[in-house]
Amino acid sequence: MTSRLAPRDRLLLVYDVVVVAMAVALAFALRFDARQWLASLTPYLPVALLPVLVRPPVNVAFGLYRRDWRYASVQELVTITAAVAVGSMATVACFLLLTVLDVPGTRGFPRMVFPLEGMLSLLLIGGARFAVRARMERRGPLGARISGEAPARALVYGAGETGAMVARLAARDDAAGIEIVGYLDDDPRKRGSSLMGRRVLGGLDDLAAAVRRTEATQLVVAMPSAPGAAIRRALEAGRQAGLEVRTIPHPRAFLQGVAEPEALRPVSLDDLLRRESFHFDEAAVRRSLVDDCVLVTGAGGTIGSELARQLRALGPRRLVLLDHHEGALWQIERELRASGPDDGRLRAILGDIRSPEVLEAIVRSERPQAVFHAAALKHVPIVEGNPAEGVMTNVFGTRNLLRACERHDVERFVLISTDKAVNPVSVMGATKRLAELLTAESAARTGRPYVAVRFGNVLGSSGSVIPILQEQLREGGPITITDPEATRFFMTIQEAVSLVLEAGSLAGAGELFVLDMGDPIRIVDLAMDLARLSGIDPAGVRMTVTGLRPGERLHERLAAAHERLEPSGQPGILLVRTEPAPGEGLASGDGSGATARAGAADGGPLGFLDALEAAGAARDDGAAVAVLRAAGCLLTDGSPSARPADPVEAAPALQSSPAAPA
């Protein structure tokens, strides 16, 4: 038995044998005269030593020698109690058997000895194990002491489960490098109470007094599900108090394998934009994909690569990655292969969606049941300067893929769309609106759940404003802003993709979904948040106002005037219902007005696509834009700031409001 135990566990087994023998002796001492315990015990030998023989095998059966007692909890206490109780019952059963056999030592045996021994064994066996945990809780960040660095004194904002976890982490783990000196919590019922041996010193408004009292140098925000407004408030309070502010990731990060030593990290922009989290029905999405081959186009891009990561974790029968950028495709394939065993379920294909022959060959050979179409040209100014390229990729690349899916009976198709497709004033937005309509047309033709999911900006995407602002702040400024009043919708990539996957699982034929993006955020407020995260006083940041670029508008929208947003039955996902709006043209999605006129010769609202394809294939940018305008696909914003302006230096006082909506 002991040969299968680790050396540390063998020592624990020896300890248990010794303390059980001690418990027997103490039980006799309590039952009889303590000074005559040996004389009282001797007549009942060897029966009196039954617990010494019975308890170790029972403890082994309950796994008491295969646990890390540094992390002992209530569950371990329950296990120890159960092991002692079963051991006591087994001891009594053996004693009764020996009594029947009239074994020496059974006659006149004091029955109270067994209950006393059981209670004493529970105390000694359990006490030793929880003493190990207590020692680990109190030993402090040893690694910091060894390296000669004193642990940072930290206040924890949030006196709940996560706050207790932070304290345990700080006590056990050298890498944490912090010493918890107190808690803050805005719940008045918790003020003055204690958690993990540290006092709750007040709410966030009492931070300055708590810092003076404890000499803290860090503030740890232990509220992983709090909205961004609460995180922003804590960040600003910590900055004013001169503290380094750190936080705990969302619980989903722990489920994805984030190690405890890395759990404490600086506050990020994702935290400041965090909203009340939506429930992701992973089980339903997994059921919808587990037996499928899934194709992701644009798999090397920001959205496509995150789709690939989350799909890989859901475990479809086969995952096919398609991209025309070999470097990006290689990167995501390498990452996914490193994340798990190479079980033959992953394939990376280099190909261009603008080639109907390539898509036909891929869909025919791979036979996907679900397609997530993320491949597109998405950078507004670049597509504005290269309209023909945008048309060929976003419109006809989508049409090529839809046709291949129709021919080979692909069951589900999900188009990744954008808020810029709403009343588009940019070529990129117009082409994505056409992609939405092509998807709806294909769904009407086949009756299959071919859908589009529309959402705004995601943090960290390629070409995003955020990396540009971060670089400008690192270089000391000035930062460039198109307009102080410009707003955009933002969402984290992980949340957006989770909702896209869920929308794909509940889709009906031809439906258009919109993700709940929350409130729009002023770009200037985003810039000031980035400054705070960089430890820079926002009041001192210089700003240059450049004016809106071609194709940009001050404020984006998630739905047009004739579109009505309804609940989809899933939090975070809205369903778009289109109301007839005669004369508004294709840009409004009703297929009437200018669109009908443009397509009259071909007998349908999308008849102008032949002319558009000819312009795109000839790389005739002017002709492509003219067709889009004639068809009513491309509107003019009409706002004075829609035209580029000369750069203007903005006064720091005009740069931000105190807090952007989360």
Residue, then its C-alpha position, 0 to 999 in steps of 0.5 A: m500500500t505505501s509503495r504507491l504513495a509519495p514520500r510526503d504521503r507515507l509520512l502522513l500515514v505514519y503520523d496517522v498510525v501514531v496519533v490513532a494509537m495516542a487517541v486510544a491511550l487518551a480515550f482510556a485516560l479519559r474513561f479511567d484514571a488518567r494517572q493509571w491509563l496504562a494499567s487500565l489499557t493493558p487488560y484489553l490488549p490487543v483488542a484495544l488497538l483495533p483502531v490502529l489496524v482499521r483506520p489506515p486502510v479506511n483513510v487510504a480508501f477515502g484518499l486522505y493520502r492523495r490530496d494537497w492539504r495546502y488547499a484544504s477546504v470544507q470539502e476536505l473536512v467533510t471527507i476526513t469526518a466521513a473517513v473517521a466515522v466509517g473507521s469507527m463503524a468498521t472498528v465496532a464491527c470488528f470488535l463485535l466479531l471478536t466478541v463472538l469469537d471470545v478473543p482475549g480482551t473483549r470481555g468487559f471492554p469499556r464501550m465508551v472508549f470507541p466514541l472517545e477514540g473517534m472524536l480524538s482521532l478526528l481532532l488529531i487527523g484533521g487538525a494536522r492537515f488543516a495546520v498545513r493549510a494554516r501555515m501556508e496561509r500565514r507564511g506570506p510571499l516567501g519568494a519576495r523575501i528570498s529575493g530581498e524584495a518586500p511584498a507590496r502592501a495591497l488593499v482589496y476592493g471587494a470583500g467577497e468570494t473573489g476578495a478571499m481568493v486574492a488573500r489566499l493567493a497572496a498567502r500561498d503564492d510567492a509569485a503574487g508578491i503582495e501582502i493584503v493589509g485590508y479590504l474596501d467594500d461599498d456594502p455598508r453591512k460589511r464595514g468593520s467586519s473581517l475577511m481572511g484576518r483583515r478588516v473591511l476599512g470602508g468603501l471606495d470613498d474611504l480609500a485615501a484614509a485606508v491608504r494612510r492607515t495601512e501604507a498600501t501601495q497597490l489596489v486590487v479590484a476583486m470584482p470580476s463581473a463588475p461593469g466597466a463604470a465601476i472598474r473605471r471609478a476604482l482606477e481613477a480613485g487608485r490613481q488619485a491615491g497614487l496606487e498601482v491598480r490591478t484586477i482579477p480576470h473574468p471567471r471565464a478566464f479561469l475556466q480557460g486555464v489562466a494560472e493563479p500566479e498570473a491572475l492578478r494583472p494591471v487593469s486593461l481597456d477590456d475591463l473599463l468597457r466591461r458590461e454585465s456579462f451575458h450568459f453564453d449557452e455553451a452546451a447548446v452551441r456545442r450540441s449544434l456543432v459537435d457532429d459537424c464539419v465547420l468552415v471559417t473563412g478569414a480565419g487568420g483575421t481578428i474575428g476569424s482567428e477568435l472564431a477558430r479558437q472558440l470553435r476548436a474548444l467546442g470540439p466540432r468533428r472537423l474544423v477547416l480554416l480558410d485564408h488568403h494570407e499565408g502568414a496569418l493562416w500559419q499563425i492561427e494553425r500553429e496556435l491551435r495545434a499547440s493547444g491540443p492533440d493533433d487528432g486530424r480534426l484541423r485543416a488549414i487551406l490557403g485560398d481566395i474567396r474571390s475565386p469561385e473555382v477555389l471555393e467550389a473545390i473546397v466546399r465540395s471536398e470538405r463538405p462542411q455543415a456550417v460556414f462562418h464567413a469572416a473574410a472581408l476587407k474591413h478598413v474603411p479608409i483603405v476600401e474607400g480608396n480602393p472601391a473595386e477591391g472592396v466590391m470584389t471581396n466583400v460582395f462577390g466573394t460572399r456571393n461565390l461562397l453562398r453559391a458553393c454552399e447552396r450547391h453542396d447543401v451546406e446546412r448553416f451559413v453565418l455572415i459576419s457583418t458590421d454596423k457600417a452596413v446601416n445606411p452606408v456612407s462608405v464603400m465598405g459599409a455598402t459592400k457589407r450591406l450587399a453581403e447581408l442582402l445576398t445572404a438573405e436572398s440565398a436563405a429565401r431561395t433555399g429555406r436554410p438558416y443562412v443569417a447575418v450577424r451585425f455588430g460594431n468595433v471589437l477591441g484590438s482588431s487590426g486597423s483599430v483606433i486603439p493600437i494607434l492611440q496607444e502608440q501615440l501615448r507611448e511616444g508622448g503625443p499628440i494623439t489624433i482624434t477625428d472629431p471630439e464628438a465622434t462615437r463608436f460601439f465597442m465590444t471585446i472580441q471574445e464576447a462578440v464571437s461567443l454571441v456570434l456562435e450562439a446566434g448561429s445556433l438559434a438562427g432561422a432562414g434569412e434572419l439578421f441579428v444585431l449584437d447588443m453593443g451597449d452605449p456608444i463611447r466617445i473616442v476621446d473618452l477612450a483615449m483618456d482611459l488609455a492615458r489613465l491606464s498608461g499612468i498619464d494624467p489625461a489633463g496633460v495629453r495633447m490632442t490634434v483634431t484631424g476631421l472625419r476621413p472619407g467614408e466615416r461618420l460621427h456616429e454609427r448606428l446598429a439599425a436603420a430607421h425602417e428596421r425594428l430591433e426585437p429580443s431574440g430570446q437570447p440575452g445579448i442578441l437582438l433580431v432585426r425586423t424590417e418594416p416596408a419603407p417605399g422609395e428608400g432603396l437598397a441601402s434601406g434593405d427593402g429592394s425598392g426605389a433606386t434599386a428597382r430602377a437600377g435593376a429593372a433591365d434584369g428584372g430584379p432588385l439585385g440586377f445591377l450586380d452584373a454592372l458592379e461585377a464588371a466594374g470591379a473586375a476591371r478595377d474601375d473604381g469610379a464605375a464601381v462607386a457610380v453603380l453603388r450610388a445609382a443603386g441607392c447602396l451608397l449614401t451621403d452622410g450630409s454632416p459638416s464634419a463628413r469632409p476631411a478638415d485641416p488638422v486643429e490642435a485641441a485644448p486639453a480641457l476639451q479632450s474628455s469627459p470625466a467618464a465614458p459610458a461603459 
